[in-house]
Amino acid sequence: MPIRLSDYLKTTYGEKVYRLSLSSGCTCPNRDGSICYDRINDSYYIGEPAEGCEPLIGGCTFCSEGGSGEFATKPVDIDTQIELAKKVIQKKTDARKFIAYFQSYTNTYDDVDRLRALYHRAISRDDIEILSIGTRPDCIGEDILGMLIELNNIKPVWIELGLQTIHEETARRINRGYKLSTFEDTYRRLKKAGITVIVHVILGLPGETKEDMLETVKYLADLSPALDGIKLQNLQILKGTRMYEELAPGNNHIPVYHSMSMEEYTDLVAECIALLPENCVVHRMTGDGPRKLLVDPLWSLDKKRVLNMLTKKTAKYFDESVK
């Protein structure tokens, strides 16, 4: 049976471990035009555009200007970021142990020496138990992988890969900029290196049916080596994103978007959890976008209610012996 993240952390570290949302100062290759689409071979690569190829721009269509990291501290030096983030949490708790979480943008997309210094400083602090890095599978070359192995020898390193969907048509529509085969290759290399891998999935992408979403989760559940962790999140339509513009009245060039109710979404998550393999850690079951940007679904702003409903519907699928 799968395991809740909170239960996993309490069992492993003996107390609650809190996530600090931090900034690495990176951007993304499909934002700065570095990813090119080869129409002839139906493939993507990072580099200068060749004949018959076109650069991707604008990032993933669902992603906000903040790179899905609106709650992260500002990109000042890492020690200052950590102390500022800790203060927010310690106003309400007696937290002592933390995860250094680099969420926004692509946090392995930069000079490896700069990233090594940044992440080494974060993971070497006594109050940091885990280094968690959000990134793309096409931005983990051998130099980056070597850095991750070095860091993982100090303390646990989690790599969070933003897959979102296994369906290539949806991936093209959201401007993801890499094929499923790229994910598969990077996943195998990370697992072979002993790195913990967590995969992000978005439920409710335009054009996808319930069966499509469950196929993505089933694919991940069947991965070998076994999946370490998963993050499930409802699609959020945010002001200022390309998806928000595409879904504006009068635009009919993408499939109709179905806005799931809270009941529909929580039922779907329960079905997803039921598919997961033994010991897979569930890191997230819902998301709460910034109130000032969120257009839909507005019910996700009532996070306490959503979590209560999810807890009730998913309880029977979790390993209750892990506490």
Secondary structure in CASP SS format (residue, H / E / C, confidence):
PFRMAT SS
TARGET T0000
AUTHOR 0000-0000-0000
METHOD secondary structure of the structure
MODEL  1
M C 1.00
P C 1.00
I E 1.00
R E 1.00
L H 1.00
S H 1.00
D H 1.00
Y H 1.00
L H 1.00
K H 1.00
T H 1.00
T H 1.00
Y H 1.00
G C 1.00
E C 1.00
K C 1.00
V C 1.00
Y E 1.00
R E 1.00
L E 1.00
S E 1.00
L E 1.00
S C 1.00
S C 1.00
G C 1.00
C C 1.00
T C 1.00
C C 1.00
P C 1.00
N C 1.00
R C 1.00
D C 1.00
G C 1.00
S C 1.00
I E 1.00
C E 1.00
Y E 1.00
D E 1.00
R C 1.00
I C 1.00
N C 1.00
D C 1.00
S E 1.00
Y E 1.00
Y E 1.00
I E 1.00
G C 1.00
E C 1.00
P C 1.00
A C 1.00
E C 1.00
G C 1.00
C E 1.00
E E 1.00
P E 1.00
L C 1.00
I C 1.00
G C 1.00
G C 1.00
C C 1.00
T C 1.00
F C 1.00
C C 1.00
S C 1.00
E C 1.00
G C 1.00
G C 1.00
S C 1.00
G C 1.00
E C 1.00
F C 1.00
A C 1.00
T C 1.00
K C 1.00
P C 1.00
V C 1.00
D C 1.00
I H 1.00
D H 1.00
T H 1.00
Q H 1.00
I H 1.00
E H 1.00
L H 1.00
A H 1.00
K H 1.00
K H 1.00
V H 1.00
I H 1.00
Q H 1.00
K C 1.00
K C 1.00
T C 1.00
D C 1.00
A C 1.00
R C 1.00
K C 1.00
F E 1.00
I E 1.00
A E 1.00
Y E 1.00
F E 1.00
Q C 1.00
S C 1.00
Y C 1.00
T C 1.00
N C 1.00
T C 1.00
Y C 1.00
D C 1.00
D C 1.00
V H 1.00
D H 1.00
R H 1.00
L H 1.00
R H 1.00
A H 1.00
L H 1.00
Y H 1.00
H H 1.00
R H 1.00
A H 1.00
I H 1.00
S C 1.00
R C 1.00
D C 1.00
D C 1.00
I E 1.00
E E 1.00
I E 1.00
L E 1.00
S E 1.00
I E 1.00
G E 1.00
T E 1.00
R C 1.00
P H 1.00
D H 1.00
C H 1.00
I C 1.00
G C 1.00
E H 1.00
D H 1.00
I H 1.00
L H 1.00
G H 1.00
M H 1.00
L H 1.00
I H 1.00
E H 1.00
L H 1.00
N H 1.00
N C 1.00
I C 1.00
K C 1.00
P C 1.00
V E 1.00
W E 1.00
I E 1.00
E E 1.00
L E 1.00
G E 1.00
L E 1.00
Q E 1.00
T C 1.00
I C 1.00
H C 1.00
E H 1.00
E H 1.00
T H 1.00
A H 1.00
R H 1.00
R H 1.00
I C 1.00
N C 1.00
R C 1.00
G C 1.00
Y C 1.00
K C 1.00
L H 1.00
S H 1.00
T H 1.00
F H 1.00
E H 1.00
D H 1.00
T H 1.00
Y H 1.00
R H 1.00
R H 1.00
L H 1.00
K H 1.00
K H 1.00
A C 1.00
G C 1.00
I C 1.00
T E 1.00
V E 1.00
I E 1.00
V E 1.00
H E 1.00
V E 1.00
I E 1.00
L E 1.00
G C 1.00
L C 1.00
P C 1.00
G C 1.00
E C 1.00
T C 1.00
K H 1.00
E H 1.00
D H 1.00
M H 1.00
L H 1.00
E H 1.00
T H 1.00
V H 1.00
K H 1.00
Y H 1.00
L H 1.00
A H 1.00
D C 1.00
L C 1.00
S C 1.00
P C 1.00
A C 1.00
L C 1.00
D C 1.00
G E 1.00
I E 1.00
K E 1.00
L E 1.00
Q E 1.00
N E 1.00
L C 1.00
Q C 1.00
I E 1.00
L E 1.00
K C 1.00
G C 1.00
T C 1.00
R H 1.00
M H 1.00
Y H 1.00
E H 1.00
E H 1.00
L C 1.00
A C 1.00
P C 1.00
G C 1.00
N C 1.00
N C 1.00
H C 1.00
I C 1.00
P C 1.00
V C 1.00
Y C 1.00
H C 1.00
S C 1.00
M C 1.00
S C 1.00
M H 1.00
E H 1.00
E H 1.00
Y H 1.00
T H 1.00
D H 1.00
L H 1.00
V H 1.00
A H 1.00
E H 1.00
C H 1.00
I H 1.00
A H 1.00
L H 1.00
L C 1.00
P C 1.00
E C 1.00
N C 1.00
C C 1.00
V E 1.00
V E 1.00
H E 1.00
R E 1.00
M C 1.00
T C 1.00
G C 1.00
D C 1.00
G C 1.00
P C 1.00
R C 1.00
K C 1.00
L C 1.00
L E 1.00
V E 1.00
D E 1.00
P C 1.00
L H 1.00
W H 1.00
S H 1.00
L H 1.00
D C 1.00
K H 1.00
K H 1.00
R H 1.00
V H 1.00
L H 1.00
N H 1.00
M H 1.00
L H 1.00
T H 1.00
K H 1.00
K H 1.00
T H 1.00
A H 1.00
K H 1.00
Y H 1.00
F C 1.00
D C 1.00
E C 1.00
S C 1.00
V C 1.00
K C 1.00
END
